[in-house]
Each structure stands twice: as structure tokens, then as C-alpha cells.
């Protein structure tokens, strides 16, 4: 995504197994992920003049969401719901 914003809601998602992957790149953009509190979120990728903000905290880490991709002049917010 370039010069945009995106909200992804994983609140109704069913994860088969213990781990899932979301992949995407962002340039001059904002990405907001809404994930269940039972998931742990890990980010793997480059952050060039970018930030990741976590809102809330997971209650347990039954499942793992692996977020991959590169952030360039962008921000990512992870909201636990």
C-alpha cells in the first residue's frame, strides 16, 4: 500500500493451527490490525522511519499471528480486542 490507510479486523477469524501469517508492505501509510486478545502478534520486517504501536495487551498466547513486510515512513497499530 502506498499513500493510504488500511484497517484489518481479525476478530471473527478462525486460525487453523497455532500460527498464521499476514504479509504486506506500507509506504507513507497507516495500517491498523484488530486482533483477538488470545493471539500473540510478532512483526518481522524492516521499519524505515516507521513505528509500531500496541494498544492493549494479549491475555494469553494460544495462537500467533506473524506479520511480515516492510514499513517505510509508515505506522502500524495493533489493537487487542
mmCIF file of the N, C-alpha and C atoms, coordinates in Angstrom:
data_MODEL
# 
_entry.id   MODEL 
# 
loop_
_atom_site.group_PDB 
_atom_site.id 
_atom_site.type_symbol 
_atom_site.label_atom_id 
_atom_site.label_alt_id 
_atom_site.label_comp_id 
_atom_site.label_asym_id 
_atom_site.label_entity_id 
_atom_site.label_seq_id 
_atom_site.pdbx_PDB_ins_code 
_atom_site.Cartn_x 
_atom_site.Cartn_y 
_atom_site.Cartn_z 
_atom_site.occupancy 
_atom_site.B_iso_or_equiv 
_atom_site.pdbx_formal_charge 
_atom_site.auth_seq_id 
_atom_site.auth_comp_id 
_atom_site.auth_asym_id 
_atom_site.auth_atom_id 
_atom_site.pdbx_PDB_model_num 
ATOM 1   N N  . UNK A 1 1  ? 0.837   -1.150  0.000  1.00 0.00 ? 1  UNK A N  1 
ATOM 2   C CA . UNK A 1 1  ? 0.000   0.000   0.000  1.00 0.00 ? 1  UNK A CA 1 
ATOM 3   C C  . UNK A 1 1  ? 0.896   1.231   0.000  1.00 0.00 ? 1  UNK A C  1 
ATOM 4   N N  . UNK A 1 2  ? 0.512   2.214   -0.774 1.00 0.00 ? 2  UNK A N  1 
ATOM 5   C CA . UNK A 1 2  ? 1.271   3.458   -0.857 1.00 0.00 ? 2  UNK A CA 1 
ATOM 6   C C  . UNK A 1 2  ? 0.310   4.626   -0.680 1.00 0.00 ? 2  UNK A C  1 
ATOM 7   N N  . UNK A 1 3  ? 0.649   5.556   0.223  1.00 0.00 ? 3  UNK A N  1 
ATOM 8   C CA . UNK A 1 3  ? -0.165  6.745   0.494  1.00 0.00 ? 3  UNK A CA 1 
ATOM 9   C C  . UNK A 1 3  ? -1.609  6.375   0.831  1.00 0.00 ? 3  UNK A C  1 
ATOM 10  N N  . UNK A 1 4  ? -1.796  5.462   1.760  1.00 0.00 ? 4  UNK A N  1 
ATOM 11  C CA . UNK A 1 4  ? -3.148  5.055   2.110  1.00 0.00 ? 4  UNK A CA 1 
ATOM 12  C C  . UNK A 1 4  ? -3.252  4.638   3.564  1.00 0.00 ? 4  UNK A C  1 
ATOM 13  N N  . UNK A 1 5  ? -4.419  4.126   3.899  1.00 0.00 ? 5  UNK A N  1 
ATOM 14  C CA . UNK A 1 5  ? -4.622  3.571   5.231  1.00 0.00 ? 5  UNK A CA 1 
ATOM 15  C C  . UNK A 1 5  ? -5.472  2.316   5.101  1.00 0.00 ? 5  UNK A C  1 
ATOM 16  N N  . UNK A 1 6  ? -5.239  1.399   6.026  1.00 0.00 ? 6  UNK A N  1 
ATOM 17  C CA . UNK A 1 6  ? -5.939  0.127   5.968  1.00 0.00 ? 6  UNK A CA 1 
ATOM 18  C C  . UNK A 1 6  ? -6.256  -0.327  7.381  1.00 0.00 ? 6  UNK A C  1 
ATOM 19  N N  . UNK A 1 7  ? -7.469  -0.829  7.578  1.00 0.00 ? 7  UNK A N  1 
ATOM 20  C CA . UNK A 1 7  ? -7.880  -1.449  8.842  1.00 0.00 ? 7  UNK A CA 1 
ATOM 21  C C  . UNK A 1 7  ? -8.229  -2.895  8.554  1.00 0.00 ? 7  UNK A C  1 
ATOM 22  N N  . UNK A 1 8  ? -7.609  -3.799  9.272  1.00 0.00 ? 8  UNK A N  1 
ATOM 23  C CA . UNK A 1 8  ? -7.893  -5.224  9.121  1.00 0.00 ? 8  UNK A CA 1 
ATOM 24  C C  . UNK A 1 8  ? -8.429  -5.762  10.431 1.00 0.00 ? 8  UNK A C  1 
ATOM 25  N N  . UNK A 1 9  ? -9.581  -6.397  10.373 1.00 0.00 ? 9  UNK A N  1 
ATOM 26  C CA . UNK A 1 9  ? -10.218 -6.952  11.560 1.00 0.00 ? 9  UNK A CA 1 
ATOM 27  C C  . UNK A 1 9  ? -10.095 -8.470  11.531 1.00 0.00 ? 9  UNK A C  1 
ATOM 28  N N  . UNK A 1 10 ? -9.410  -9.003  12.527 1.00 0.00 ? 10 UNK A N  1 
ATOM 29  C CA . UNK A 1 10 ? -9.269  -10.445 12.667 1.00 0.00 ? 10 UNK A CA 1 
ATOM 30  C C  . UNK A 1 10 ? -10.164 -10.969 13.789 1.00 0.00 ? 10 UNK A C  1 
ATOM 31  N N  . UNK A 1 11 ? -11.124 -10.161 14.241 1.00 0.00 ? 11 UNK A N  1 
ATOM 32  C CA . UNK A 1 11 ? -11.946 -10.538 15.394 1.00 0.00 ? 11 UNK A CA 1 
ATOM 33  C C  . UNK A 1 11 ? -12.823 -11.757 15.134 1.00 0.00 ? 11 UNK A C  1 
ATOM 34  N N  . UNK A 1 12 ? -13.234 -11.992 13.907 1.00 0.00 ? 12 UNK A N  1 
ATOM 35  C CA . UNK A 1 12 ? -14.058 -13.156 13.579 1.00 0.00 ? 12 UNK A CA 1 
ATOM 36  C C  . UNK A 1 12 ? -13.254 -14.249 12.869 1.00 0.00 ? 12 UNK A C  1 
ATOM 37  N N  . UNK A 1 13 ? -11.945 -14.080 12.803 1.00 0.00 ? 13 UNK A N  1 
ATOM 38  C CA . UNK A 1 13 ? -11.097 -15.049 12.100 1.00 0.00 ? 13 UNK A CA 1 
ATOM 39  C C  . UNK A 1 13 ? -10.931 -16.324 12.915 1.00 0.00 ? 13 UNK A C  1 
ATOM 40  N N  . UNK A 1 14 ? -10.865 -17.427 12.210 1.00 0.00 ? 14 UNK A N  1 
ATOM 41  C CA . UNK A 1 14 ? -10.602 -18.718 12.836 1.00 0.00 ? 14 UNK A CA 1 
ATOM 42  C C  . UNK A 1 14 ? -9.244  -19.186 12.341 1.00 0.00 ? 14 UNK A C  1 
ATOM 43  N N  . UNK A 1 15 ? -8.325  -19.340 13.257 1.00 0.00 ? 15 UNK A N  1 
ATOM 44  C CA . UNK A 1 15 ? -6.973  -19.758 12.902 1.00 0.00 ? 15 UNK A CA 1 
ATOM 45  C C  . UNK A 1 15 ? -6.872  -21.273 13.030 1.00 0.00 ? 15 UNK A C  1 
ATOM 46  N N  . UNK A 1 16 ? -6.604  -21.924 11.924 1.00 0.00 ? 16 UNK A N  1 
ATOM 47  C CA . UNK A 1 16 ? -6.414  -23.369 11.943 1.00 0.00 ? 16 UNK A CA 1 
ATOM 48  C C  . UNK A 1 16 ? -4.953  -23.645 12.276 1.00 0.00 ? 16 UNK A C  1 
ATOM 49  N N  . UNK A 1 17 ? -4.708  -24.273 13.367 1.00 0.00 ? 17 UNK A N  1 
ATOM 50  C CA . UNK A 1 17 ? -3.335  -24.484 13.819 1.00 0.00 ? 17 UNK A CA 1 
ATOM 51  C C  . UNK A 1 17 ? -2.951  -23.412 14.812 1.00 0.00 ? 17 UNK A C  1 
ATOM 52  N N  . UNK A 1 18 ? -1.651  -23.344 15.086 1.00 0.00 ? 18 UNK A N  1 
ATOM 53  C CA . UNK A 1 18 ? -1.160  -22.419 16.111 1.00 0.00 ? 18 UNK A CA 1 
ATOM 54  C C  . UNK A 1 18 ? -0.603  -21.124 15.562 1.00 0.00 ? 18 UNK A C  1 
ATOM 55  N N  . UNK A 1 19 ? -0.394  -21.050 14.233 1.00 0.00 ? 19 UNK A N  1 
ATOM 56  C CA . UNK A 1 19 ? 0.248   -19.855 13.679 1.00 0.00 ? 19 UNK A CA 1 
ATOM 57  C C  . UNK A 1 19 ? -0.357  -19.512 12.326 1.00 0.00 ? 19 UNK A C  1 
ATOM 58  N N  . UNK A 1 20 ? -0.467  -18.205 12.077 1.00 0.00 ? 20 UNK A N  1 
ATOM 59  C CA . UNK A 1 20 ? -0.912  -17.695 10.784 1.00 0.00 ? 20 UNK A CA 1 
ATOM 60  C C  . UNK A 1 20 ? -0.007  -16.529 10.405 1.00 0.00 ? 20 UNK A C  1 
ATOM 61  N N  . UNK A 1 21 ? 0.005   -16.191 9.122  1.00 0.00 ? 21 UNK A N  1 
ATOM 62  C CA . UNK A 1 21 ? 0.861   -15.113 8.630  1.00 0.00 ? 21 UNK A CA 1 
ATOM 63  C C  . UNK A 1 21 ? 0.034   -14.108 7.846  1.00 0.00 ? 21 UNK A C  1 
ATOM 64  N N  . UNK A 1 22 ? 0.285   -12.836 8.115  1.00 0.00 ? 22 UNK A N  1 
ATOM 65  C CA . UNK A 1 22 ? -0.250  -11.747 7.296  1.00 0.00 ? 22 UNK A CA 1 
ATOM 66  C C  . UNK A 1 22 ? 0.956   -11.015 6.724  1.00 0.00 ? 22 UNK A C  1 
ATOM 67  N N  . UNK A 1 23 ? 0.947   -10.769 5.426  1.00 0.00 ? 23 UNK A N  1 
ATOM 68  C CA . UNK A 1 23 ? 2.080   -10.116 4.786  1.00 0.00 ? 23 UNK A CA 1 
ATOM 69  C C  . UNK A 1 23 ? 1.605   -8.901  4.004  1.00 0.00 ? 23 UNK A C  1 
ATOM 70  N N  . UNK A 1 24 ? 2.336   -7.804  4.137  1.00 0.00 ? 24 UNK A N  1 
ATOM 71  C CA . UNK A 1 24 ? 2.015   -6.602  3.374  1.00 0.00 ? 24 UNK A CA 1 
ATOM 72  C C  . UNK A 1 24 ? 3.057   -5.525  3.627  1.00 0.00 ? 24 UNK A C  1 
ATOM 73  N N  . UNK A 1 25 ? 3.286   -4.716  2.622  1.00 0.00 ? 25 UNK A N  1 
ATOM 74  C CA . UNK A 1 25 ? 4.217   -3.598  2.720  1.00 0.00 ? 25 UNK A CA 1 
ATOM 75  C C  . UNK A 1 25 ? 3.427   -2.295  2.760  1.00 0.00 ? 25 UNK A C  1 
ATOM 76  N N  . UNK A 1 26 ? 3.973   -1.291  3.437  1.00 0.00 ? 26 UNK A N  1 
ATOM 77  C CA . UNK A 1 26 ? 3.318   0.012   3.525  1.00 0.00 ? 26 UNK A CA 1 
ATOM 78  C C  . UNK A 1 26 ? 4.356   1.116   3.342  1.00 0.00 ? 26 UNK A C  1 
ATOM 79  N N  . UNK A 1 27 ? 4.035   2.080   2.495  1.00 0.00 ? 27 UNK A N  1 
ATOM 80  C CA . UNK A 1 27 ? 4.900   3.230   2.240  1.00 0.00 ? 27 UNK A CA 1 
ATOM 81  C C  . UNK A 1 27 ? 4.046   4.483   2.405  1.00 0.00 ? 27 UNK A C  1 
ATOM 82  N N  . UNK A 1 28 ? 4.444   5.384   3.317  1.00 0.00 ? 28 UNK A N  1 
ATOM 83  C CA . UNK A 1 28 ? 3.688   6.599   3.628  1.00 0.00 ? 28 UNK A CA 1 
ATOM 84  C C  . UNK A 1 28 ? 2.226   6.241   3.963  1.00 0.00 ? 28 UNK A C  1 
ATOM 85  N N  . UNK A 1 29 ? 2.034   5.244   4.802  1.00 0.00 ? 29 UNK A N  1 
ATOM 86  C CA . UNK A 1 29 ? 0.692   4.739   5.072  1.00 0.00 ? 29 UNK A CA 1 
ATOM 87  C C  . UNK A 1 29 ? 0.497   4.420   6.552  1.00 0.00 ? 29 UNK A C  1 
ATOM 88  N N  . UNK A 1 30 ? -0.747  4.123   6.904  1.00 0.00 ? 30 UNK A N  1 
ATOM 89  C CA . UNK A 1 30 ? -1.109  3.686   8.248  1.00 0.00 ? 30 UNK A CA 1 
ATOM 90  C C  . UNK A 1 30 ? -1.851  2.362   8.144  1.00 0.00 ? 30 UNK A C  1 
ATOM 91  N N  . UNK A 1 31 ? -1.428  1.395   8.942  1.00 0.00 ? 31 UNK A N  1 
ATOM 92  C CA . UNK A 1 31 ? -2.065  0.077   8.975  1.00 0.00 ? 31 UNK A CA 1 
ATOM 93  C C  . UNK A 1 31 ? -2.526  -0.181  10.401 1.00 0.00 ? 31 UNK A C  1 
ATOM 94  N N  . UNK A 1 32 ? -3.809  -0.541  10.557 1.00 0.00 ? 32 UNK A N  1 
ATOM 95  C CA . UNK A 1 32 ? -4.352  -0.882  11.871 1.00 0.00 ? 32 UNK A CA 1 
ATOM 96  C C  . UNK A 1 32 ? -4.843  -2.322  11.829 1.00 0.00 ? 32 UNK A C  1 
ATOM 97  N N  . UNK A 1 33 ? -4.346  -3.116  12.768 1.00 0.00 ? 33 UNK A N  1 
ATOM 98  C CA . UNK A 1 33 ? -4.755  -4.514  12.877 1.00 0.00 ? 33 UNK A CA 1 
ATOM 99  C C  . UNK A 1 33 ? -5.544  -4.684  14.165 1.00 0.00 ? 33 UNK A C  1 
ATOM 100 N N  . UNK A 1 34 ? -6.710  -5.274  14.081 1.00 0.00 ? 34 UNK A N  1 
ATOM 101 C CA . UNK A 1 34 ? -7.538  -5.568  15.248 1.00 0.00 ? 34 UNK A CA 1 
ATOM 102 C C  . UNK A 1 34 ? -7.549  -7.074  15.431 1.00 0.00 ? 34 UNK A C  1 
ATOM 103 N N  . UNK A 1 35 ? -6.926  -7.540  16.508 1.00 0.00 ? 35 UNK A N  1 
ATOM 104 C CA . UNK A 1 35 ? -6.755  -8.980  16.712 1.00 0.00 ? 35 UNK A CA 1 
ATOM 105 C C  . UNK A 1 35 ? -7.330  -9.407  18.062 1.00 0.00 ? 35 UNK A C  1 
ATOM 106 N N  . UNK A 1 36 ? -7.751  -10.661 18.164 1.00 0.00 ? 36 UNK A N  1 
ATOM 107 C CA . UNK A 1 36 ? -8.251  -11.165 19.449 1.00 0.00 ? 36 UNK A CA 1 
ATOM 108 C C  . UNK A 1 36 ? -7.161  -11.140 20.517 1.00 0.00 ? 36 UNK A C  1 
ATOM 109 N N  . UNK A 1 37 ? -7.573  -10.979 21.760 1.00 0.00 ? 37 UNK A N  1 
ATOM 110 C CA . UNK A 1 37 ? -6.624  -10.941 22.885 1.00 0.00 ? 37 UNK A CA 1 
ATOM 111 C C  . UNK A 1 37 ? -5.911  -12.278 23.100 1.00 0.00 ? 37 UNK A C  1 
ATOM 112 N N  . UNK A 1 38 ? -6.433  -13.348 22.536 1.00 0.00 ? 38 UNK A N  1 
ATOM 113 C CA . UNK A 1 38 ? -5.810  -14.661 22.710 1.00 0.00 ? 38 UNK A CA 1 
ATOM 114 C C  . UNK A 1 38 ? -4.656  -14.898 21.737 1.00 0.00 ? 38 UNK A C  1 
ATOM 115 N N  . UNK A 1 39 ? -4.388  -13.942 20.881 1.00 0.00 ? 39 UNK A N  1 
ATOM 116 C CA . UNK A 1 39 ? -3.317  -14.083 19.903 1.00 0.00 ? 39 UNK A CA 1 
ATOM 117 C C  . UNK A 1 39 ? -2.104  -13.243 20.299 1.00 0.00 ? 39 UNK A C  1 
ATOM 118 N N  . UNK A 1 40 ? -0.948  -13.779 20.062 1.00 0.00 ? 40 UNK A N  1 
ATOM 119 C CA . UNK A 1 40 ? 0.289   -13.007 20.169 1.00 0.00 ? 40 UNK A CA 1 
ATOM 120 C C  . UNK A 1 40 ? 0.638   -12.531 18.757 1.00 0.00 ? 40 UNK A C  1 
ATOM 121 N N  . UNK A 1 41 ? 1.085   -11.292 18.635 1.00 0.00 ? 41 UNK A N  1 
ATOM 122 C CA . UNK A 1 41 ? 1.436   -10.736 17.331 1.00 0.00 ? 41 UNK A CA 1 
ATOM 123 C C  . UNK A 1 41 ? 2.930   -10.446 17.313 1.00 0.00 ? 41 UNK A C  1 
ATOM 124 N N  . UNK A 1 42 ? 3.614   -10.968 16.307 1.00 0.00 ? 42 UNK A N  1 
ATOM 125 C CA . UNK A 1 42 ? 5.040   -10.707 16.111 1.00 0.00 ? 42 UNK A CA 1 
ATOM 126 C C  . UNK A 1 42 ? 5.232   -10.077 14.741 1.00 0.00 ? 42 UNK A C  1 
ATOM 127 N N  . UNK A 1 43 ? 6.130   -9.097  14.670 1.00 0.00 ? 43 UNK A N  1 
ATOM 128 C CA . UNK A 1 43 ? 6.422   -8.412  13.409 1.00 0.00 ? 43 UNK A CA 1 
ATOM 129 C C  . UNK A 1 43 ? 7.826   -8.779  12.949 1.00 0.00 ? 43 UNK A C  1 
ATOM 130 N N  . UNK A 1 44 ? 7.948   -9.126  11.676 1.00 0.00 ? 44 UNK A N  1 
ATOM 131 C CA . UNK A 1 44 ? 9.248   -9.429  11.075 1.00 0.00 ? 44 UNK A CA 1 
ATOM 132 C C  . UNK A 1 44 ? 9.342   -8.612  9.787  1.00 0.00 ? 44 UNK A C  1 
ATOM 133 N N  . UNK A 1 45 ? 10.312  -7.729  9.734  1.00 0.00 ? 45 UNK A N  1 
ATOM 134 C CA . UNK A 1 45 ? 10.492  -6.912  8.539  1.00 0.00 ? 45 UNK A CA 1 
ATOM 135 C C  . UNK A 1 45 ? 11.271  -5.662  8.879  1.00 0.00 ? 45 UNK A C  1 
ATOM 136 N N  . UNK A 1 46 ? 11.500  -4.853  7.877  1.00 0.00 ? 46 UNK A N  1 
ATOM 137 C CA . UNK A 1 46 ? 12.227  -3.601  8.062  1.00 0.00 ? 46 UNK A CA 1 
ATOM 138 C C  . UNK A 1 46 ? 11.261  -2.486  8.426  1.00 0.00 ? 46 UNK A C  1 
ATOM 139 N N  . UNK A 1 47 ? 11.713  -1.593  9.312  1.00 0.00 ? 47 UNK A N  1 
ATOM 140 C CA . UNK A 1 47 ? 10.964  -0.402  9.700  1.00 0.00 ? 47 UNK A CA 1 
ATOM 141 C C  . UNK A 1 47 ? 11.863  0.800   9.424  1.00 0.00 ? 47 UNK A C  1 
ATOM 142 N N  . UNK A 1 48 ? 11.655  1.450   8.311  1.00 0.00 ? 48 UNK A N  1 
ATOM 143 C CA . UNK A 1 48 ? 12.471  2.600   7.947  1.00 0.00 ? 48 UNK A CA 1 
ATOM 144 C C  . UNK A 1 48 ? 11.682  3.860   8.273  1.00 0.00 ? 48 UNK A C  1 
ATOM 145 N N  . UNK A 1 49 ? 12.131  4.575   9.316  1.00 0.00 ? 49 UNK A N  1 
ATOM 146 C CA . UNK A 1 49 ? 11.457  5.777   9.798  1.00 0.00 ? 49 UNK A CA 1 
ATOM 147 C C  . UNK A 1 49 ? 9.966   5.508   10.019 1.00 0.00 ? 49 UNK A C  1 
ATOM 148 N N  . UNK A 1 50 ? 9.666   4.386   10.651 1.00 0.00 ? 50 UNK A N  1 
ATOM 149 C CA . UNK A 1 50 ? 8.296   3.961   10.902 1.00 0.00 ? 50 UNK A CA 1 
ATOM 150 C C  . UNK A 1 50 ? 8.142   3.532   12.353 1.00 0.00 ? 50 UNK A C  1 
ATOM 151 N N  . UNK A 1 51 ? 6.901   3.325   12.775 1.00 0.00 ? 51 UNK A N  1 
ATOM 152 C CA . UNK A 1 51 ? 6.656   2.924   14.157 1.00 0.00 ? 51 UNK A CA 1 
ATOM 153 C C  . UNK A 1 51 ? 5.563   1.865   14.230 1.00 0.00 ? 51 UNK A C  1 
ATOM 154 N N  . UNK A 1 52 ? 5.610   1.109   15.333 1.00 0.00 ? 52 UNK A N  1 
ATOM 155 C CA . UNK A 1 52 ? 4.568   0.134   15.637 1.00 0.00 ? 52 UNK A CA 1 
ATOM 156 C C  . UNK A 1 52 ? 4.053   0.452   17.032 1.00 0.00 ? 52 UNK A C  1 
ATOM 157 N N  . UNK A 1 53 ? 2.751   0.661   17.138 1.00 0.00 ? 53 UNK A N  1 
ATOM 158 C CA . UNK A 1 53 ? 2.119   0.984   18.414 1.00 0.00 ? 53 UNK A CA 1 
ATOM 159 C C  . UNK A 1 53 ? 1.191   -0.164  18.792 1.00 0.00 ? 53 UNK A C  1 
ATOM 160 N N  . UNK A 1 54 ? 1.280   -0.598  20.052 1.00 0.00 ? 54 UNK A N  1 
ATOM 161 C CA . UNK A 1 54 ? 0.431   -1.679  20.541 1.00 0.00 ? 54 UNK A CA 1 
ATOM 162 C C  . UNK A 1 54 ? -0.571  -1.095  21.530 1.00 0.00 ? 54 UNK A C  1 
ATOM 163 N N  . UNK A 1 55 ? -1.849  -1.329  21.269 1.00 0.00 ? 55 UNK A N  1 
ATOM 164 C CA . UNK A 1 55 ? -2.924  -0.840  22.126 1.00 0.00 ? 55 UNK A CA 1 
ATOM 165 C C  . UNK A 1 55 ? -3.544  -2.044  22.822 1.00 0.00 ? 55 UNK A C  1 
ATOM 166 N N  . UNK A 1 56 ? -3.517  -2.039  24.141 1.00 0.00 ? 56 UNK A N  1 
ATOM 167 C CA . UNK A 1 56 ? -3.998  -3.189  24.892 1.00 0.00 ? 56 UNK A CA 1 
ATOM 168 C C  . UNK A 1 56 ? -2.901  -4.223  25.032 1.00 0.00 ? 56 UNK A C  1 
ATOM 169 N N  . UNK A 1 57 ? -3.276  -5.377  25.547 1.00 0.00 ? 57 UNK A N  1 
ATOM 170 C CA . UNK A 1 57 ? -2.303  -6.451  25.719 1.00 0.00 ? 57 UNK A CA 1 
ATOM 171 C C  . UNK A 1 57 ? -3.004  -7.789  25.565 1.00 0.00 ? 57 UNK A C  1 
ATOM 172 N N  . UNK A 1 58 ? -2.287  -8.776  25.064 1.00 0.00 ? 58 UNK A N  1 
ATOM 173 C CA . UNK A 1 58 ? -2.911  -10.100 24.942 1.00 0.00 ? 58 UNK A CA 1 
ATOM 174 C C  . UNK A 1 58 ? -3.129  -10.716 26.324 1.00 0.00 ? 58 UNK A C  1 
ATOM 175 N N  . UNK A 1 59 ? -4.195  -11.503 26.448 1.00 0.00 ? 59 UNK A N  1 
ATOM 176 C CA . UNK A 1 59 ? -4.462  -12.179 27.724 1.00 0.00 ? 59 UNK A CA 1 
ATOM 177 C C  . UNK A 1 59 ? -3.693  -13.488 27.806 1.00 0.00 ? 59 UNK A C  1 
ATOM 178 N N  . UNK A 1 60 ? -3.652  -14.203 26.718 1.00 0.00 ? 60 UNK A N  1 
ATOM 179 C CA . UNK A 1 60 ? -2.878  -15.442 26.620 1.00 0.00 ? 60 UNK A CA 1 
ATOM 180 C C  . UNK A 1 60 ? -2.285  -15.487 25.223 1.00 0.00 ? 60 UNK A C  1 
ATOM 181 N N  . UNK A 1 61 ? -1.425  -16.421 24.988 1.00 0.00 ? 61 UNK A N  1 
ATOM 182 C CA . UNK A 1 61 ? -0.846  -16.535 23.643 1.00 0.00 ? 61 UNK A CA 1 
ATOM 183 C C  . UNK A 1 61 ? -1.107  -17.937 23.089 1.00 0.00 ? 61 UNK A C  1 
ATOM 184 N N  . UNK A 1 62 ? -2.400  -18.248 22.949 1.00 0.00 ? 62 UNK A N  1 
ATOM 185 C CA . UNK A 1 62 ? -2.784  -19.541 22.405 1.00 0.00 ? 62 UNK A CA 1 
ATOM 186 C C  . UNK A 1 62 ? -2.382  -19.670 20.946 1.00 0.00 ? 62 UNK A C  1 
ATOM 187 N N  . UNK A 1 63 ? -2.467  -18.562 20.208 1.00 0.00 ? 63 UNK A N  1 
ATOM 188 C CA . UNK A 1 63 ? -2.173  -18.545 18.773 1.00 0.00 ? 63 UNK A CA 1 
ATOM 189 C C  . UNK A 1 63 ? -1.178  -17.428 18.492 1.00 0.00 ? 63 UNK A C  1 
ATOM 190 N N  . UNK A 1 64 ? -0.512  -17.510 17.336 1.00 0.00 ? 64 UNK A N  1 
ATOM 191 C CA . UNK A 1 64 ? 0.468   -16.496 16.973 1.00 0.00 ? 64 UNK A CA 1 
ATOM 192 C C  . UNK A 1 64 ? 0.182   -15.996 15.568 1.00 0.00 ? 64 UNK A C  1 
ATOM 193 N N  . UNK A 1 65 ? 0.078   -14.677 15.440 1.00 0.00 ? 65 UNK A N  1 
ATOM 194 C CA . UNK A 1 65 ? -0.050  -14.043 14.138 1.00 0.00 ? 65 UNK A CA 1 
ATOM 195 C C  . UNK A 1 65 ? 1.302   -13.425 13.809 1.00 0.00 ? 65 UNK A C  1 
ATOM 196 N N  . UNK A 1 66 ? 1.900   -13.875 12.729 1.00 0.00 ? 66 UNK A N  1 
ATOM 197 C CA . UNK A 1 66 ? 3.193   -13.361 12.288 1.00 0.00 ? 66 UNK A CA 1 
ATOM 198 C C  . UNK A 1 66 ? 2.933   -12.356 11.172 1.00 0.00 ? 66 UNK A C  1 
ATOM 199 N N  . UNK A 1 67 ? 3.296   -11.107 11.416 1.00 0.00 ? 67 UNK A N  1 
ATOM 200 C CA . UNK A 1 67 ? 3.107   -10.035 10.444 1.00 0.00 ? 67 UNK A CA 1 
ATOM 201 C C  . UNK A 1 67 ? 4.448   -9.798  9.766  1.00 0.00 ? 67 UNK A C  1 
ATOM 202 N N  . UNK A 1 68 ? 4.481   -9.945  8.441  1.00 0.00 ? 68 UNK A N  1 
ATOM 203 C CA . UNK A 1 68 ? 5.715   -9.750  7.689  1.00 0.00 ? 68 UNK A CA 1 
ATOM 204 C C  . UNK A 1 68 ? 5.513   -8.622  6.675  1.00 0.00 ? 68 UNK A C  1 
ATOM 205 N N  . UNK A 1 69 ? 6.602   -8.015  6.308  1.00 0.00 ? 69 UNK A N  1 
ATOM 206 C CA . UNK A 1 69 ? 6.564   -6.940  5.325  1.00 0.00 ? 69 UNK A CA 1 
ATOM 207 C C  . UNK A 1 69 ? 7.440   -5.796  5.776  1.00 0.00 ? 69 UNK A C  1 
ATOM 208 N N  . UNK A 1 70 ? 7.481   -4.768  4.966  1.00 0.00 ? 70 UNK A N  1 
ATOM 209 C CA . UNK A 1 70 ? 8.320   -3.609  5.252  1.00 0.00 ? 70 UNK A CA 1 
ATOM 210 C C  . UNK A 1 70 ? 7.451   -2.368  5.461  1.00 0.00 ? 70 UNK A C  1 
ATOM 211 N N  . UNK A 1 71 ? 7.853   -1.552  6.432  1.00 0.00 ? 71 UNK A N  1 
ATOM 212 C CA . UNK A 1 71 ? 7.205   -0.274  6.686  1.00 0.00 ? 71 UNK A CA 1 
ATOM 213 C C  . UNK A 1 71 ? 8.194   0.831   6.348  1.00 0.00 ? 71 UNK A C  1 
ATOM 214 N N  . UNK A 1 72 ? 7.795   1.752   5.499  1.00 0.00 ? 72 UNK A N  1 
ATOM 215 C CA . UNK A 1 72 ? 8.641   2.880   5.113  1.00 0.00 ? 72 UNK A CA 1 
ATOM 216 C C  . UNK A 1 72 ? 7.836   4.161   5.310  1.00 0.00 ? 72 UNK A C  1 
ATOM 217 N N  . UNK A 1 73 ? 8.288   5.027   6.218  1.00 0.00 ? 73 UNK A N  1 
ATOM 218 C CA . UNK A 1 73 ? 7.570   6.257   6.564  1.00 0.00 ? 73 UNK A CA 1 
ATOM 219 C C  . UNK A 1 73 ? 6.105   5.957   6.894  1.00 0.00 ? 73 UNK A C  1 
ATOM 220 N N  . UNK A 1 74 ? 5.869   4.914   7.648  1.00 0.00 ? 74 UNK A N  1 
ATOM 221 C CA . UNK A 1 74 ? 4.514   4.460   7.936  1.00 0.00 ? 74 UNK A CA 1 
ATOM 222 C C  . UNK A 1 74 ? 4.349   4.153   9.410  1.00 0.00 ? 74 UNK A C  1 
ATOM 223 N N  . UNK A 1 75 ? 3.105   3.875   9.799  1.00 0.00 ? 75 UNK A N  1 
ATOM 224 C CA . UNK A 1 75 ? 2.835   3.459   11.167 1.00 0.00 ? 75 UNK A CA 1 
ATOM 225 C C  . UNK A 1 75 ? 1.909   2.252   11.147 1.00 0.00 ? 75 UNK A C  1 
ATOM 226 N N  . UNK A 1 76 ? 2.107   1.397   12.142 1.00 0.00 ? 76 UNK A N  1 
ATOM 227 C CA . UNK A 1 76 ? 1.246   0.241   12.315 1.00 0.00 ? 76 UNK A CA 1 
ATOM 228 C C  . UNK A 1 76 ? 0.728   0.272   13.741 1.00 0.00 ? 76 UNK A C  1 
ATOM 229 N N  . UNK A 1 77 ? -0.560  0.043   13.887 1.00 0.00 ? 77 UNK A N  1 
ATOM 230 C CA . UNK A 1 77 ? -1.170  -0.053  15.197 1.00 0.00 ? 77 UNK A CA 1 
ATOM 231 C C  . UNK A 1 77 ? -1.769  -1.437  15.348 1.00 0.00 ? 77 UNK A C  1 
ATOM 232 N N  . UNK A 1 78 ? -1.462  -2.082  16.465 1.00 0.00 ? 78 UNK A N  1 
ATOM 233 C CA . UNK A 1 78 ? -2.017  -3.397  16.769 1.00 0.00 ? 78 UNK A CA 1 
ATOM 234 C C  . UNK A 1 78 ? -2.950  -3.210  17.949 1.00 0.00 ? 78 UNK A C  1 
ATOM 235 N N  . UNK A 1 79 ? -4.236  -3.427  17.716 1.00 0.00 ? 79 UNK A N  1 
ATOM 236 C CA . UNK A 1 79 ? -5.261  -3.262  18.739 1.00 0.00 ? 79 UNK A CA 1 
ATOM 237 C C  . UNK A 1 79 ? -5.741  -4.637  19.174 1.00 0.00 ? 79 UNK A C  1 
ATOM 238 N N  . UNK A 1 80 ? -5.594  -4.940  20.465 1.00 0.00 ? 80 UNK A N  1 
ATOM 239 C CA . UNK A 1 80 ? -6.124  -6.197  21.000 1.00 0.00 ? 80 UNK A CA 1 
ATOM 240 C C  . UNK A 1 80 ? -7.562  -5.967  21.424 1.00 0.00 ? 80 UNK A C  1 
ATOM 241 N N  . UNK A 1 81 ? -8.477  -6.787  20.905 1.00 0.00 ? 81 UNK A N  1 
ATOM 242 C CA . UNK A 1 81 ? -9.897  -6.639  21.214 1.00 0.00 ? 81 UNK A CA 1 
ATOM 243 C C  . UNK A 1 81 ? -10.451 -7.913  21.822 1.00 0.00 ? 81 UNK A C  1 
# 
